[in-house]
C-alpha cells in the first residue's frame, strides 16, 4: 500500500512539473510592442476574419466577438522583421483607404509611436500593389502550419 501511494504521489508531482513547463502565449490585445491586425469580411454572410501578427513573428486568429486569440503560426524572426519593415516602408498614412465595399479588406498597424488603418473593397477604388501584396503575404501566413 505504501508503495502504491508513493508511486501515485510521484505521478502527481510529475504532472505538476510538466504543466509548469508549458510556454505561455502572448495575448495580442495586451502586447505593447509593434503589431499588425488584418482581415476581411462582408459578403452574403457578413462574416469577419481577423488576425494579428506580433513583431516577434506570432500570428494569431482572433475571434471578433470574444477577442479570444489562438496561435496560428510562428514566423521566423527574419520573416517577421521583413514584413514589419515593409509595413514601415509602406507609409500607410499617404493612402486614403477608407472605402469598404460589399467585401472588404483591412490592415491596422500599431507601434509605440504610430497607428494607421487602411480599409478597402469598393470596386471603384484602385489599390496600390504594395498594399495588396503585403496583405496577401500576411494572409498566406495564416494558412501555414
Rosetta silent file (secondary structure, phi, psi, omega in degrees, C-alpha in Angstrom):
SEQUENCE: XXXXXXXXXXXXXXXXXXXXXXXXXXXXXXXXXXXXXXXXXXXXXXXXXXXXXXXXXXXXXXXXXXXXXXXXXXXXXXXXXXXXXXXXXXXXXXXXXXXXXXXXXXXXXXXXXXXXXXXXXXXXXXXXXXXXXXXXXXXXXXXXX
SCORE:     score description
SCORE:     0.000 S_00000001
   1 L     0.000  -42.835  178.111    0.000    0.000    0.000 S_00000001
   2 H   -62.840  -37.255  178.709    2.841    2.436    0.831 S_00000001
   3 H   -62.467  -44.342  179.732    4.458    1.595   -2.497 S_00000001
   4 H   -61.446  -45.504  178.493    1.213    2.426   -4.335 S_00000001
   5 H   -64.115  -37.633  178.237    0.856    5.774   -2.523 S_00000001
   6 H   -64.001  -43.821  178.592    4.495    6.601   -3.265 S_00000001
   7 H   -66.204  -42.421  178.397    4.025    5.918   -6.991 S_00000001
   8 H   -61.596  -45.595  178.228    0.783    7.893   -7.038 S_00000001
   9 H   -60.655  -42.867  179.052    2.453   10.832   -5.268 S_00000001
  10 H   -61.501  -42.251  179.365    5.360   10.689   -7.736 S_00000001
  11 H   -64.912  -41.491  179.329    2.953   10.747  -10.713 S_00000001
  12 H   -64.558  -43.070  178.231    1.050   13.729   -9.331 S_00000001
  13 H   -62.357  -42.845  178.711    4.291   15.654   -8.752 S_00000001
  14 H   -61.759  -40.855  178.190    5.435   14.851  -12.300 S_00000001
  15 H   -61.804  -43.093  177.942    2.147   16.156  -13.724 S_00000001
  16 H   -63.366  -41.044  179.728    2.529   19.434  -11.847 S_00000001
  17 H   -66.362  -42.333  178.649    6.114   19.798  -13.047 S_00000001
  18 H   -65.108  -38.932  179.609    5.189   19.087  -16.666 S_00000001
  19 H   -66.008  -34.468 -179.278    2.312   21.535  -16.517 S_00000001
  20 H   -74.640  -14.037 -178.844    4.572   24.284  -15.185 S_00000001
  21 L   -86.553  -13.014 -176.787    6.941   23.815  -18.142 S_00000001
  22 L   -69.452  147.281 -177.829    4.456   24.743  -20.855 S_00000001
  23 L   -79.381  146.177  177.213    5.033   28.068  -22.545 S_00000001
  24 L   -94.875  137.855 -179.148    2.587   30.862  -22.046 S_00000001
  25 L   -88.416  147.879  177.968    1.270   32.570  -25.158 S_00000001
  26 L   -80.757  134.111  175.411    1.221   36.309  -25.541 S_00000001
  27 L   -84.769  120.167 -178.358   -2.216   37.861  -25.813 S_00000001
  28 L   -59.420  -29.684 -178.966   -2.134   40.243  -28.809 S_00000001
  29 L   -66.320  -29.137 -177.680   -4.604   42.582  -27.115 S_00000001
  30 L  -102.133   -1.601 -179.142   -2.140   43.180  -24.258 S_00000001
  31 L   -73.161  124.727 -173.198    1.015   43.155  -26.392 S_00000001
  32 L   -99.186   -2.596  178.139    2.562   46.618  -26.209 S_00000001
  33 L   -90.849 -167.894 -176.751    5.153   46.333  -28.954 S_00000001
  34 L   -68.711  138.087  178.701    4.591   46.606  -32.709 S_00000001
  35 E  -153.513  161.644  176.251    1.773   44.539  -34.228 S_00000001
  36 E  -133.568  127.468  172.105   -0.473   44.458  -37.254 S_00000001
  37 E   -96.326  144.534  177.535   -4.117   43.428  -37.327 S_00000001
  38 E  -154.851  161.070  179.681   -5.537   42.366  -40.667 S_00000001
  39 E   171.162 -168.080  179.435   -8.526   40.596  -42.065 S_00000001
  40 E  -152.389  166.117  179.905  -11.543   40.635  -44.308 S_00000001
  41 E  -171.618 -175.590  177.174  -15.284   40.485  -44.060 S_00000001
  42 E    98.184 -151.605 -178.828  -18.618   41.208  -45.584 S_00000001
  43 L    76.306 -164.337 -176.402  -20.351   39.433  -48.389 S_00000001
  44 L   -62.004  -41.020 -176.826  -23.575   37.480  -48.091 S_00000001
  45 L   -86.108  -23.496 -177.129  -22.817   36.138  -44.594 S_00000001
  46 L    74.963   12.020 -177.380  -21.131   39.239  -43.217 S_00000001
  47 E   -63.612  140.527  178.142  -18.505   37.021  -41.589 S_00000001
  48 E  -111.725  127.101  174.139  -15.415   38.780  -40.248 S_00000001
  49 E  -109.273  122.615 -176.450  -11.996   37.079  -40.319 S_00000001
  50 E  -129.256  138.952  179.967   -9.452   38.780  -38.087 S_00000001
  51 E  -136.922  162.151  176.679   -5.793   38.033  -37.468 S_00000001
  52 E  -142.478  133.313  174.464   -2.911   39.676  -35.654 S_00000001
  53 E  -115.378  127.109  176.431    0.833   39.361  -36.222 S_00000001
  54 E   -89.913  158.767 -179.006    3.210   40.443  -33.485 S_00000001
  55 L   -67.088   -9.894  175.516    6.695   41.715  -34.247 S_00000001
  56 L   -86.947   -1.485  175.959    8.098   38.509  -32.701 S_00000001
  57 L   102.524   -9.338  179.801    6.501   36.519  -35.559 S_00000001
  58 E   -72.757  130.533  178.555    3.494   35.038  -33.752 S_00000001
  59 E  -115.068  124.696 -176.868    0.354   35.064  -35.895 S_00000001
  60 E  -115.430  144.589  166.451   -2.985   34.739  -34.108 S_00000001
  61 E   -91.228  132.791 -176.837   -6.533   34.146  -35.293 S_00000001
  62 E  -112.216  130.838  172.413   -8.825   36.466  -33.340 S_00000001
  63 L   -81.036  114.999 -175.403  -12.443   35.737  -32.557 S_00000001
  64 L   -61.183  -30.017 -177.447  -14.088   39.131  -33.237 S_00000001
  65 L   -78.559  -49.108 -174.911  -16.864   38.564  -30.683 S_00000001
  66 L   -96.128  -12.592 -175.212  -14.901   37.268  -27.686 S_00000001
  67 L    64.541   17.395  175.867  -11.453   38.679  -28.662 S_00000001
  68 L   -70.695  136.122 -178.242  -10.030   35.216  -27.901 S_00000001
  69 E  -113.607  134.373  178.385   -6.728   34.674  -29.723 S_00000001
  70 E  -121.684  125.304  179.993   -5.470   31.332  -30.999 S_00000001
  71 E   -63.573  124.608 -178.010   -1.864   30.983  -32.142 S_00000001
  72 E  -102.633  -36.668 -173.598   -1.945   30.037  -35.816 S_00000001
  73 E  -164.868  147.073  172.961    1.711   30.226  -36.830 S_00000001
  74 E  -116.842  106.168 -179.132    5.086   31.421  -35.571 S_00000001
  75 L   -74.894  148.543  173.814    7.033   33.001  -38.398 S_00000001
  76 L   -59.062  149.439 -176.970   10.829   33.005  -38.291 S_00000001
  77 H   -55.833  -38.251 -179.119   12.237   36.228  -36.861 S_00000001
  78 H   -64.982  -38.840  178.907   13.776   37.176  -40.225 S_00000001
  79 H   -68.361  -42.574  178.306   10.409   36.867  -41.986 S_00000001
  80 H   -62.480  -43.159  179.874    8.641   38.882  -39.275 S_00000001
  81 H   -61.997  -40.706  178.947   11.317   41.567  -39.464 S_00000001
  82 H   -64.180  -42.734  179.705   10.918   41.759  -43.237 S_00000001
  83 H   -65.046  -44.794 -178.896    7.132   42.122  -43.005 S_00000001
  84 H   -70.356  -29.162  173.695    7.301   44.840  -40.369 S_00000001
  85 H   -66.970  -40.810  176.974    9.962   46.673  -42.371 S_00000001
  86 H   -62.542  -38.664  177.457    7.608   46.548  -45.371 S_00000001
  87 H   -63.472  -40.996  179.097    4.820   47.953  -43.186 S_00000001
  88 H   -68.679  -40.554 -179.747    7.034   50.846  -42.095 S_00000001
  89 H   -67.558  -24.513 -176.892    8.191   51.476  -45.671 S_00000001
  90 H   -62.943  -29.374 -176.822    4.568   51.488  -46.838 S_00000001
  91 L    49.281   60.371 -171.812    3.916   54.856  -45.185 S_00000001
  92 H   -60.116  -18.476  179.818    0.256   53.899  -44.925 S_00000001
  93 H   -66.809  -20.035 -179.859   -0.819   57.411  -43.924 S_00000001
  94 H   -80.770   -9.637  179.071   -0.370   58.504  -47.543 S_00000001
  95 L   -96.792  121.976 -179.664   -3.097   56.089  -48.690 S_00000001
  96 L   -86.947   50.680 -176.338   -6.634   57.438  -48.277 S_00000001
  97 L   -85.127  103.314  176.252   -8.108   53.940  -47.995 S_00000001
  98 E  -151.031   48.662 -176.526  -11.378   54.213  -46.157 S_00000001
  99 E  -134.543   81.577  175.847  -13.821   52.733  -48.662 S_00000001
 100 L   -71.506  149.237  174.853  -15.138   49.312  -47.741 S_00000001
 101 L  -111.825 -159.670  176.713  -17.305   47.563  -50.283 S_00000001
 102 L   -58.616  -46.658  170.600  -19.584   44.571  -50.007 S_00000001
 103 E  -105.792  133.766 -177.342  -16.427   42.517  -49.383 S_00000001
 104 E  -134.573  159.112 -177.873  -13.721   44.470  -47.594 S_00000001
 105 E  -133.368  150.966 -177.906  -10.103   44.014  -46.500 S_00000001
 106 E  -152.669  155.544  174.273   -8.153   45.893  -43.858 S_00000001
 107 E  -134.518  134.464  174.761   -4.780   46.442  -42.207 S_00000001
 108 E  -131.577  110.425 -177.679   -4.228   48.151  -38.875 S_00000001
 109 E   -98.033  128.618  178.703   -0.602   48.806  -37.977 S_00000001
 110 E  -128.825  127.297  171.782    0.219   49.701  -34.369 S_00000001
 111 L  -130.340  179.851 -179.325    3.580   50.689  -32.947 S_00000001
 112 L   -69.562  -16.376 -178.481    4.519   52.658  -29.866 S_00000001
 113 L  -116.624  -10.427 -171.390    4.633   55.835  -31.982 S_00000001
 114 L  -148.085  146.523  170.176    2.129   55.258  -34.782 S_00000001
 115 E  -138.618  127.774  177.015   -1.240   53.748  -35.595 S_00000001
 116 E  -135.794  150.218 -174.181   -2.599   53.583  -39.113 S_00000001
 117 E  -136.789  125.419  177.143   -5.685   51.917  -40.518 S_00000001
 118 E  -121.338  134.464  175.116   -6.454   51.022  -44.128 S_00000001
 119 E  -138.233  132.601 -178.450   -9.754   49.556  -45.312 S_00000001
 120 E  -146.497  166.355 -179.907  -10.650   48.882  -48.918 S_00000001
 121 L   160.516  -20.479  177.469  -13.025   46.833  -51.025 S_00000001
 122 L   -59.491  127.785 -176.502  -15.013   49.288  -53.101 S_00000001
 123 L   -61.416  -28.220 -179.544  -14.734   48.057  -56.685 S_00000001
 124 L   -77.880  -10.333 -175.989  -14.176   51.591  -57.981 S_00000001
 125 L   -89.301  129.144  177.584  -11.148   52.040  -55.735 S_00000001
 126 L   -88.375  122.956 -177.311   -7.703   51.341  -57.180 S_00000001
 127 L  -101.870  128.968  178.351   -5.488   49.589  -54.595 S_00000001
 128 L   -59.963  138.991 -179.683   -1.714   50.053  -54.739 S_00000001
 129 H   -59.279  -33.543  178.980    0.161   46.804  -55.459 S_00000001
 130 H   -60.632  -41.578 -178.964    2.381   47.365  -52.388 S_00000001
 131 H   -69.205  -49.189 -177.550   -0.689   47.272  -50.144 S_00000001
 132 H   -66.132  -37.331  178.413   -2.326   44.261  -51.804 S_00000001
 133 H   -66.144  -41.760  178.444    0.946   42.287  -51.924 S_00000001
 134 H   -64.512  -41.980  177.980    1.645   42.942  -48.248 S_00000001
 135 H   -61.075  -46.239  179.771   -1.914   41.938  -47.364 S_00000001
 136 H   -63.232  -37.219  177.203   -1.599   38.701  -49.385 S_00000001
 137 H   -63.352  -42.274  178.243    1.731   37.948  -47.696 S_00000001
 138 H   -65.791  -44.798 -179.590    0.120   38.334  -44.265 S_00000001
 139 H   -63.184  -36.677  178.642   -2.896   36.195  -45.200 S_00000001
 140 H   -60.287  -32.508  178.654   -0.572   33.459  -46.505 S_00000001
 141 H   -66.600  -27.331 -178.789    0.934   33.213  -43.001 S_00000001
 142 H   -75.219  -16.424 -178.261   -2.476   32.338  -41.560 S_00000001
 143 H   -94.769  -15.998 -179.233   -2.673   29.277  -43.797 S_00000001
 144 L   -79.641  147.459  176.274    0.755   27.835  -42.897 S_00000001
 145 L  -152.241    0.000    0.000    1.108   25.304  -40.114 S_00000001
